[in-house]
Amino acid sequence: MTRLEALTRVYPQLEQRIVVTIMGAVAAELQSIGHRPNFFYLQHAMGLASSIGLGIALSKPDRQVIVLDGDGSILMNLGGLTTLARYRPKNLVHVVFDNESLLSVGGFPTATATGSDLAGIAAAAGVPRTAAVSTLDAFTRAFAEALAAGELTTIVAKVEAVGPSAYVTDLSLLENRFQFARYLRS
Ligand SMILES: Cc1ncc(C[n+]2csc(CCOP(=O)(O)OP(=O)(O)O)c2C)c(N)n1
């Protein structure tokens, strides 16, 4: 499964939800399918997308929040999982696209390439629902189940280490930041 295939499959379920992604490949791929004002692409701060998502989920309990994370990012801040688990917002679905690689900066292997199990780490951190998937159908099912479950879920989706041909899009960081903040306030 590629991440673009996975994103394309679940895009209809992202359209009306609040979405926070990490920077780089996943942000460019989601934008290539279609940017929306309810999508925020967190630049630079690796490991903190789930923390941004957590804050939004806690302050907007009537909305569902989707965080699209990466293995390299989450490995930079494993404490983010313990904080997610401590507050366990029922309205947050945390997807980790695990390509075993820091793809956006050249493809250096991460610890998941040598056996570290992020779904196991999330479960041990106290995340009440976790899933590990490696096919498009399994991902689609796990994502739909997580949306319906009403319980904090981390889905670790193994994906191929391939990304977009270009990372720079015509949406600037500041434009996204102000548009998203206005969306949250509206
Ligand atoms: C704290 C920090 N260190 C380094 C970087 C540079 N950087 C940007 S994206 C990236 C790789 C992200 O890897 P991953 O989360 O696995 O996502 P992928 O690129 O594989 O989709 C790195 C190292 C950064 N943005 N922030």
The ligand as a Tripos MOL2 file, in Angstrom:
@<TRIPOS>MOLECULE
LIG
   26    27     1     0     0
SMALL
NO_CHARGES

@<TRIPOS>ATOM
      1 C1         12.6750   18.4910   15.0740 C.3       1 LIG1
      2 C2         12.9190   18.2870   13.6030 C.ar      1 LIG1
      3 N1         14.0180   17.6160   13.1950 N.ar      1 LIG1
      4 C3         14.2280   17.4110   11.8800 C.ar      1 LIG1
      5 C4         13.3750   17.8960   10.9470 C.ar      1 LIG1
      6 C5         13.6250   17.6460    9.4650 C.3       1 LIG1
      7 N2         12.6340   16.7470    8.9230 N.ar      1 LIG1
      8 C6         11.5790   17.1790    8.2360 C.ar      1 LIG1
      9 S1         10.5680   15.9610    7.6940 S.2       1 LIG1
     10 C7         11.5960   14.7850    8.3540 C.ar      1 LIG1
     11 C8         11.2670   13.3180    8.2000 C.3       1 LIG1
     12 C9          9.9030   12.9490    8.7140 C.3       1 LIG1
     13 O1          9.8490   11.5440    8.7770 O.3       1 LIG1
     14 P1          8.4890   10.7820    8.9820 P.3       1 LIG1
     15 O2          7.7360   11.3640   10.1170 O.co2     1 LIG1
     16 O3          8.7980    9.3240    9.0580 O.co2     1 LIG1
     17 O4          7.6660   11.1100    7.6820 O.3       1 LIG1
     18 P2          8.0410   10.7940    6.1460 P.3       1 LIG1
     19 O5          8.9350   11.9070    5.6960 O.co2     1 LIG1
     20 O6          8.7020    9.4620    6.1000 O.co2     1 LIG1
     21 O7          6.7310   10.8200    5.4620 O.co2     1 LIG1
     22 C10        12.6920   15.3760    8.9870 C.ar      1 LIG1
     23 C11        13.8050   14.6340    9.6510 C.3       1 LIG1
     24 C12        12.2480   18.6020   11.4310 C.ar      1 LIG1
     25 N3         11.3470   19.0910   10.5930 N.pl3     1 LIG1
     26 N4         12.0530   18.7890   12.7600 N.ar      1 LIG1
@<TRIPOS>BOND
     1     1     2 1
     2     2     3 ar
     3     2    26 ar
     4     3     4 ar
     5     4     5 ar
     6     5     6 1
     7     5    24 ar
     8     6     7 1
     9     7     8 ar
    10     7    22 ar
    11     8     9 ar
    12     9    10 ar
    13    10    11 1
    14    10    22 ar
    15    11    12 1
    16    12    13 1
    17    13    14 1
    18    14    15 2
    19    14    16 1
    20    14    17 1
    21    17    18 1
    22    18    19 2
    23    18    20 1
    24    18    21 1
    25    22    23 1
    26    24    25 1
    27    24    26 ar
@<TRIPOS>SUBSTRUCTURE
     1 LIG1         1 GROUP 0 **** ****
